Amino acid sequence: MATIDTTVETKAIARYIRMSPFKVRRVLDQIRGRSYREALIILEFMPYRACEPVLKVLRSAVANAEHNAGLDPTNLVISHASADMGPSFRRYRPRAQGRAYQIRKPTCHITVAVSPQVED
């Protein structure tokens, strides 16, 4: 019988997502520590726009675990999920009396890591 290495952690990163990291963290906090199936159900029914890129990264991390590490997707758990600040796009809006008002459009880098569930 093959032994499963519980230290294996497979991750996926989506970079330069045009969304505030604060909004993405609100979604990641809900799925961190949950199983893959549970996380899919939660992301499917949450009303936030941030669910779409998070779901994409989660599916990519599970595909990496399945393909590269040979792990079974049914017993994977989200071990690490974070959203870090990326560079902000700077745009300018015209204001009164010839002034320009700077608008920052934030980006973020989403990282999701999955690992096999530890059986007690």
N, C-alpha and C positions, 0 to 999 in steps of 0.2 A: 504494500500500500504506500502511495506517495505521501510524503510529509509536506504540509503547507508551511511555507516560510511566512510567519506573521509579521516580520519586519519589512516586508515588501510594501512599498507605498508608491502608487502610480499616480502621476498628476497630469493635468492639462492646464494651459494658460491661454486666456484670450486677452490680447493687448489692444490698447487704444480704443476701448469701447466708449462710444459717445454718450456717456451717462455719468451722473454724479456717483462717486463711490459710497456716499452716505445712503443713497437710495438702494444701491446694490447690497450693501451690508444688511439692510433690513430684511432682505430675502434670504441671504446666506445664513443669518442667525437662526432662521426657522428650520433649515435642513442640516445644519452641522451636527454630526454625531448620529444621524439616522441612517437606516439602510437605504440601498439604492431604490428599491421599489417604493418605499415610503416617501422618499424625496421626490420621485417622479409624480406621485399622486398629489403631493403638496404643491409642487410647482405648476401642475396642470390647472389647479383650481384657484390659485392666488390671483388677485386682481391687478397686480403690479406689472408695469412694462419691463421691469428688470428681470422678470422670470424667464423671458425668452433667451437672452444671452447666457444666463446661469444654466438653464436647461441644456443649451448647446455645449457648454464647457463640461457639464456633468456627463453627458453622453460621450463626449470625446475622451474624458478620463477613464470611463468604464471600458470603452473600446480599446484604449491603450493597455489597460490591465488585462483584458481578454486576449488581445493579440500579442503584446510584447511579453507579458509575464505569465500567460496561460492560466489566468484566474477565472473562476466561475462568477458571472455577474450576479447570480442570485444571493450570494453570501458576502457581497461587498458593502462596506460601511464608509460613509464620508468622514474621513479622519481629519481633514484640514480644508477650510474654505475661507478665503479672504479676498478683499477688494482693496487694492492699493491705488493711491492717487497717480494718475498719469499727467502728461503735460496739458495745460489748459489752452484752448484756442482763444485768441483775443480778437474780438470784433468791436467795431465802433459804431455808435448810434449818434446821429446828429441831435444836438440839444439847442436850447435857446441861445441867442446872441452869438452864433458861430462856434459854440463849444462842441467838443466831441466827448461822449460818455463811453467809457470802456465797459464792454460786456465780456465776462469770462465764461467760456463754454467748457466745462470740465470733462476730462476723460478718465477712465480707470482701467486697471489691469485686474482681471478676475482669475484667481487661482483656485482650483478644486483638486484635492488629492483623495484617492480612495485606497482602502486597504482591506484585506480579508477580515471577516468578523472573528474575534477571538472566542473560542468555545470554552466555557468554564466547566 
